[in-house]
Amino acid sequence: MNDNHSHLELKYRPRWIASPLRDAVRDHPIVVLTGARQVGKSTLLQQEPPFSEWRYISLDDFDTLSQSRRDPTSLWAGADCVVLDEVQKSTNLLDAVKAAVDSNYNKYRFILSGSANILLMRKVSESLAGRAIYFTLYPMTTGEMNTLSPPNLLEALFKGELPRAGKIKSPLVVPFPLMCKGFMPFLMELENSEAVLRWWEGYVATYLERDLRQLSQIDSLPDFRRLMVALSLRCGQILNQTEVARDTGISQPTVHRYINLLETTCLVERLPAFALNRTKRLIKSPKVIWNDPGLVSFLAGHYDIESLRSSREAGGVFESMVYLHLRTLSEILVPKPRIFYWRTTTGKEVDFVLEWGRKLLAVEVKLSSKPKYSDIETLRLFMDEYPETSAGILVHAGDEVKIMDEKVVAIPWFLLGGYL
């Protein structure tokens, strides 16, 4: 897969993050937009006003890249609103951006975009400290694919307002085809499963050969690939690096470094354990979650819906799809809620805990279409422990909103995509 892919005429579908981005550039001189390769960052910045009218500079272009090293300020001569794309390729450029903003705070507006999480690249985040606002663009939600508006579901739940019980009017959005295919914008144009598999194959190859080589010294690409497969089989599970090292035959320090790289390139996230210094003993290791379920399915070797449906990874892949939607909805709230998971040493676990100021939401994910009362046991346990929790949510694969308890509601997963 070369980058000509992105030049095919794709129909642009508005992204939910566009509105918060517009708000941010009004008030702040530097806005940073990161996200994995091919999630649609450049497309958004070239299609959405006002950014579409700004000077657009991509450091993917070799000539531009060498210019950025020799004379960075010449790139924006005569312009005061500038998009700098693929900015991780020329980190020295950021000192010039910082100097421009410091010399004339009200004049310049910069959007820095790239497929590496700049917050995790230490020298970069230091040079922008206190000056930049950060956003992450995730793969598309089902709502964005179908040009729906973002729901205000999270805000309502944080206020303790539960959705009304009953069957959802819009047609059921069946999870398995989407879990298998994935949520990258380009995949929407592909009809058959072979084309999708070829796309993911190319994506992984490009990622291994280009992005990683640029960012870091990789001793062995086969090792890195083996690590990706091992982590795909553990999606939604607590990360035990010793076990991963043992199963892959890769040394533990190398496993640690490779996972950091997967996180820096926005493919994987490590969710911290939630704890408010309570008495119960809790597990402290992070939980590993992938940002696109289609990539997890591909890496885990599930090339068709039946293989995924009958696999023991299916629950983790479904969890990553729910996470993608929760994460995207969190990105558009101000400030952004933080996402954790909760697990006691006795093995009681809540899949996601969202913290927004003093408010908490507890989210349990179940890949079944008929939620049962027993499914909310750990939610109720968590809410007994943290009575300040606004609501407990059981996200399932069916089509019915069901009130399960005074503050606990079961919702179809596609409600997070803005379907009503």
Secondary structure, DSSP 8 states (H G I E B T S, - for coil): --GGGGGS-------TTHHHHHHHHHH-SEEEEE--TTSSHHHHHHHSTTGGGSEEEETTSHHHHHHHHH-GGGGGTT-SEEEEESGGG-TTHHHHHHHHHHH-TTT-EEEEEESS-GGGSHHHHHHTTTTEEEEE--S--HHHHTT-----HHHHHHTT-----EE-SS----HHHHHHH---GGGGG--SHHHHHHHHHHHHHHIIIIIHHHHS--S-HHHHHHHHHHHHTTTTEE--HHHHHHHHT--HHHHHHHHHHHHHTTSEEEE-B---S-SS-B--S-EEEES-HHHHHHHTT--SHHHHHTSTTHHHHHHHHHHHHHHHHHHTSSS--EEEEEEBTTS-EEEEEEEETTEEEEEEE---SS--GGGGHHHHHHHHH-TTEEEEEEEESSSEEEEEETTEEEEEGGGGGT--
